[in-house]
Amino acid sequence: MTAKPSSAPPRPGGLLALGPDESGPPARATPSAPRSPAPRPLLVDLALAVVAVGFGLSVGIALTATSRHQLAAPGGVALFLGNLTGLAGTYLALVMVLLISRIPFVERVLGQDTLLRWHRRLAPWPITLIIAHVVILTIGYAQAARTGILHEIGPLVNGFPDMGIATAGFVLMMAVAIASFYPIRRRIKRENWWGLHLFMYLALALAFAHEIVLGPSFVGHPVTQLVWSVAWAATAGLVLIYRVGLPVVRSIRHGLVVEEIHPEGPDVVSVILRGRHLERLAVSGGQFFEWRFLARGMWWQAHPFSISARPQPPYLRLTVKCVGDFTSALARLPLGTRVALEGPYGTFTAHALRTRKVALIAGGIGVTSVRSLLEDLPKGTRPVVVLRASSEDELVLREEIAELVKWHGGRLHEVVGPRTAQPVEHLTELIGDLHKRDTYVSGSESFVMSVTRLLSVLKVPQEAVHADVYAL
Amino acid sequence: MKRAVIAVVAAVGGFAGVLGFNLGGSRAPLLRSGAPASNPASSPPATTPPTSPGGSTTPTTSAAGGSGPPPTGVRSAVGTTYQYGYGQLAVRVTLNGSSITRVATVGLQTADPYSQQLAQQVIPLLRHEVLAAQSAKVNGFSGATYTSEAYIYSLQSALDKLHKK
């Protein structure tokens, strides 16, 4: 996969033309930055098995903690069920944290969109189970104490150690859960919702002590206590390393600053960054970073943008469509603004190739990841590239794409016009052997959906379809 | 699909592992409730068979009768079974003359293992206090308020049955 210098694709684009002397010769040849390491699915299967075994263990220790005698006592059944739902729910919450902990080898195989989808799908389970845990245990204790359910709340919260903070954690968890409920979530700004969402970590931390101190599966069982504590400590460690530590280290090491911002088309700008040691930043074409522009009012939010070219040390380029407050502010960033980055993420890379025949289909701004991916395609791939836009001047980066396609000996189609005039079905005419190709499709969600739907009608196997959805 | 199979098989495996481990006897479920939290440490083994909670005075030796002003001899009684927030307990007290010689807990039953553990920690302390004070007028332990209250209440009712002030 490592291309020899002689067979490296050309490096078109504004990067090399930077500086006052635009007509000057290209900058000195720089060593090519390494690609993101190859995905290793076996490792992910193994990790999945370990996590699933953990779930089995959690349910198991809930069952074996209760004796038949206790089950028969007043409230015994409810206390047992309360313990079971608590353990199962909390374990699933741990799995949810793991899914978004950005573990590199998992990200490389499953991709962040898949991981986020799993995270979202799983979410109702732990929440429901933990609500059940709280309700059922209150009933159970009320039965055991032969008192009213409402009367039991006070003794439960005050009479046990660590129950006060656990209750606070539960209230926090419910607040975050309600805010994440789709009809409510879509009314909240992404950044605000994200900030609120972070409190889930606090909620889980607050709940931890009462699990260990009061849980029937842990009281008097040092082994289960140890395993449970280690599992949570390890998860917290992963989050700290991969969501905080690594991005900070990487951002400091590369010290990126905004070098130049220039328009590429209507509402589309390229941001060129200058940084150190970019030849050591392992990133594949088609991947993205979470970018954090350290300017007033912007530094606290990170946004995902694809790189629109592989790093050309000391430069790195991203190309952005200005649609919201944030992206519009981006176009007006002062030069020299420092930039922090987290990543790279994404499986929209040449690693996903299964055959030597490739089709790349980009809708609108989706062209950015196709542009950088083109640099990574193995020699002799002869890709068919389709760029779609609603008007001619929205075909951004078209010259660079044309140059790369020519170098690869491929074919380029530019499809311009509203989607009604240019339905995606036209793709089958443009690319006759679409069903035999690895197809990369990028663009807005609706565009990607319509293309993947067409591909599934054509009976293209799912493994041959690689999608990169841009949230606009 | 393949990953779903891996997940299900592994989860069932983990679950079966725990059950197998327990059936193997190395960590048999504890029969927590029912086993009285007796405190055999400093007292001789019980001579009386455990009385049912709330049972009445059971003289062990010839002595006692209810009438004589200062009752003498060795006798014991079980106090009222007291429901406290997280379980129930009753206290059996043994007197020799007018001095408390032995206090034991019968029918300790708790809702959860934590409460059980707490009761087992605090009951010996309470017992020690009672033996020192020779009455039910002792302080409870903070952190185990409910258990202490139940213990003291049941003890007092047992002492009442034996007509000890």
Interface residues (C-beta under 8 A of the other chain):
Chain A: D45 L48 A49 V50 V51 A52 V53 G54 F55 G56 L57 V59 G60 I61 L63 T64 A65 T66 S67 H69 Q70 A73 G75 L79 G140 Y141 A144 A145 R146 T147 E152 P155 G159 F160 P161 V213 L214 P216 V219 G220 H221
Chain B: K2 R3 I6 A7 V8 V9 A10 A11 V12 G13 G14 F15 A16 G17 V18 L19 N22 R27 P29 L30 L31 R32 S33 G34 Q83 Y84 G85 Y86 G87 Q109 A111 D112 P113 Y114 Q116 Q117 G143 T145 Y146
